[in-house]
Amino acid sequence: MGQEIERKFLLTGDGWQGLAEGIEYRQGYLCASKERSVRIRIAGNKGFLTIKGATIGAVRSEYEYEIPLADARSLLDSLCPQPQIEKKRYTIPYRGFNWEIDEFFGLNAGLIVAEIELEAENQVFERPEWIGKEVTGDPRYYNAALCIAPYSSWKTSEGGD
C-alpha cells in the first residue's frame, strides 16, 4: 500500500523566495470527500492520476500514476468541476529534507503553504526560519477543500483564526 506522511505549515516572511525555480500545477478532483479523493494533476508537462484515502494525523494512503498529458488535460477540462487549483510549486532542500512550497493563484491567491514529507509521523526535522504555524490537522488547507471553499472566501488571511 502506498502511504504519505506529510506535515503542512504556513510561511513567515519571504526568505524562501529565490531558493528554487517553480513548476506550474493545475489540478482538479473527480472525487473530493473526507474519506477519499481522486485527483487529476498537470505538473509542468506531465499528467497524473492520484487516489488518496482519509487523513489520520499526518498519515494517509496514496497511489499516484503518471497518465498521458492529453488525457490529464481532457479530464480537467471535461470531468473536474470548477474552481480548480492553480499553483506554482517550489522544492527547496533544507537539512536533509525537501520542503515543497505551494504558491496559489486564482481564487486561492495569497495563500502560500509549505509541506514536508516524512518517513514516520514523529520524525524529527529542523524548520527553516521561514516556516511558521503548523496547519497539518486543519482540513481547510487540503487542496481538495480549497476547490470547494477557496482561500478568497475565508474571513481573514489565516482562515478566521
N, C-alpha and C positions, 0 to 999 in steps of 0.2 A: 504494500500500500504506500502511495506517495504521501508525504507529510510535510507540512510547512510550519515552522516555528518562527514567528515574526513579532517584533515589537515596533510600535509606532510612536512618533514624537512630533510635537510642533517645533518650529525653529525659533531661535532668538538671534536677531541681527542677520547680517548678510555675509558673514565670514566664510560661508560655504561657496559663495559665488566665485566663478573663475577657476575652481578647482577641477572641473571636468566639463567635457562637451556633452550637451544634452541630446537625447533622441526623442523625436516626436512620437506620441502614442495617441491612438484613438481606440476606444473600446466601448462596447455595449453589452447588454445582457439579454440572453434568451430566457433566463430564469433568475430571479433575484429574491430569495426568501431567507429567513433566519436559518433554516435548516440546510440550504444548498444554494449554490449559484452556478450558472453556466454562462461563461463569458467568451465573447469573440474579441480579439485584440489584433490591431496592427501596430507593430513596434518597428519603426524605421521602414524597411521594405520586406518585412516578414509577417505572416499571419499565424495566429494561434487560437486554439480552442482550449479553454481551461474549465475544469469542473472542480468546485470546492465544496467541502462539507461545512457543517456548523463549527463555529469557533468555540473552543473550550479553553479559557485562559488566553494563552498566546498560540495555541496549537489547533490545527485543523488539517483534514485530509485535502490533498491537492493532486490533480492529474492534469498535465499540460501536454498538448500535442501541436506540433507545427502543421499548419494546413496551407494550401496554396493561397498566395496573396489575393488572387482574383476571387477565390471563394470567400475569404475574410471580408473583402470589400462588399461583395454581394450580400452576405449575411448581415453586415452592419447596415447597409442601405435598405434592405427589404424586410428583415425579421426583427431587428433590435429596435425597441422603442426609443423615442427621444425623451429627454435630452440624453446625450451620450457623454462620455468622459473624453476630454481633450486635455492633454498634459504633455509636459516635457520632463523626461527622467534623466537625472544626473547620477552616475555611480561614482562614489568618492571613497577610495581606500583610506582606512584610518586604523592604525594599531592592530593589524591582522584581520580586520573585518571590512566588508563593503557596505557603505551606507548608501541607500537609494533615496534620493531627494526627488519628490514629485512636485512640480510647479504646475498648478492647474490653470486652465483658461476657460473661456465661455462662461457658463453660469456658475462655475466654481472658481472664477478668477479671484485672486487674492489669497487663496489657500495654498500653503506650502507645507508638506508633511515629509518627515524622514522615517525610513524603515530600516531595520536591521534584521537579517535572518540569522538564526542561531541553530546550534545542534542540539541544545537542551533548553527547556524553558527557564531554568535557573542559571544558565551560563553567564559568567561574569564577563563584562566588557567595559571599556573606557569610553565615556562620552566625549565627543569633540565639544569645544566651547560653544558652538552654535546650536547645540541640541538643548531644547527646553523641556516643557511639560510633556509627560508621557500620556498618550491617549489610546493605548492599546485596547483597553476594555470599553471604549466608547464607540458604539456601533455607528454613530453619525459620520465617522471618518472612514468607514468602509467605502470603497469605490462604488459598489452596488447601491449603497444608501445615498451616495452623492448624486446618483442618477434620479432618484425619487425625490429627495429633499436637497437640492443643490445648496452649496455654501452661501450663495447670494440671498437665499431665503431665510437664513439664520438671523437672529435678532442682533447679535454683536459679532465682532471679528473672531471671538473664540467660542461661538456657538451658544451664547446665553449664559456662559459661566460667570 
